Structures are given as C-alpha cells and as structure tokens.
Amino acid sequence: MARIAVVEDEATLRADLVEYLSACGHDVVGCGDGVQLEETLDQRGIDIIILDVNLPGEGGFSIAGRLRSHSDVGIIMLTARGLNVDRVVGLEVGADVYLVKPVELRELEAQVRTLARRLRAPAVAPSVPGDAAHSPGDAAGHGATAATTEWIYDQLTWTLISPDGKAVKLTGNERVFVALLVSRPGEPVSRDEIFRALGKRGWDPADRSVDSMVRRLRAKGEEAFGQPLPIESVHSIGYAFAAPVGLR
C-alpha cells in the first residue's frame, strides 16, 4: 500500500482516480491544485504524488521541480501533454514516471506499485562481512577487496552507490544517463546516443541541457559522496564512467 496524493484540477477525473486507487488498497487523498497539495503534505505523510501539468496557479512542472529540490517523494506526472519535449522536461525536473492521458487505470496502478517498491528498497550497498579478510584462501580475500573498490548502480531503486557504501538517488533523466554510461564502463558514449536515449531527436550543439544535467549530477554526487563522481567528459565525443561498476 502507498500513501498517494492525486493533484488534478478536473474534479470528475480526480474523484475517479481517488476511488480506483483506494479500491486497490492505497491510502489516497485528492488535491485540486498546488496549494491544497502543500496543505496535505503539512498534515500527513505522502509516498507518491500523481501530478497533473496544467493546474491553476503553480503548474505541475514547477511543483515537481520544487519538491524534488528537497524531497525524495515519488512523482508520477499524468498529463495530456504528450510531446517528447514535455516528457523530457517532466523527467528533467524530477518526475519518476511520465504518463499521457488518457491512461488505463490498471497501468497507472501498476506504475504506482512499481514506484512504491523502488522507494521502499534499501538505498545502501550490502556491507562486506567483517571476517571476510579471514576467509581461507587468497581468492576469497581478493574478492572482498574487489567488492570495496567497485561502484554499484541499483537498477531497481535508481541509486548510485560509492565503493564505501554511500548512496544517491537519481532523477528520471539522470537514471537514463547513468544507466547508459555504466552499461559500458570506461567506454565513451556519444552525445548523440545520450540525446536519443533522453527522447531527443539527436545531438544539437545549441542544446546544453545534458551538460547542465551532468553539472547538477556531479554537484549532487560530490555532496553525497565527498568525492568526485567518476563521470568524465570525453573531448569531441561525449561522456564515460571512468571506474569499475557493477549492476544489481
């Protein structure tokens, strides 16, 4: 079960979503705009926000960006705006999922369950047992040493974990970017491939959104890990993850 706030100004649709998700076992409250959402967040815990884009007053993109700046709450954007550029903006400002109306209620609830599982999953790397160094045989000792020098990317929780076990959760666009890099560690990934993975038509030299995202990601990583992220610019090509990394 997840605690959900449905932020939708169309009263009939809001009531339908609240009724359906409640029938699925979730604890759901409806909000007509960003002001009501803030009042709800002040009064109760919320795990996931289902957020319309076109709202009276503050729009959904602005609300998502503001929330993501200080909160790890799950954000599902549900909107009639289906253009790629809108989807990219939604993920860039911090949405975890972007769905286009009309959406099947079963699909929405499936996305809620998937996101709820990801939010509940532990965001730390498993610790190396304290007696690992005393395991018989050099191979076991070497294996333990290797585990402590490797970064981990958790595909379920969208979490990047440093060799010393510190972790940072990624936004939607950061997840796409990091997943692409760690799938080929040490190998440069072209800007064109990165742009296409992010839903763009291809690399546009005038589009600095990826560079801006990387700067924010590096700053977030520096704050969380106390060390630079091993994401390096490769001149005239793109970016590379310049460290050993494992997937889980």
Secondary structure, 3 states (H helix, E strand, C coil): CCEEEEECCCHHHHHHHHHHHHHCCCEEEEECCHHHHHHHHHHCCCCEEEECCCCCCCCHHHHHHHHHCCCCCEEEEEECCCCHHHHHHHHHCCCCEEEECCCCHHHHHHHHHHHHHHHHCCCCCCCCCCCHHHCCCHHHHHHHHHHHCCEEEECCCCEEECCCCCEEECCHHHHHHHHHHHCCCCCCEEHHHHHHHCCCCCCCCCCCHHHHHHHHHHHHHHHHHCCCCCEEEECCCEEEECCCEEEC
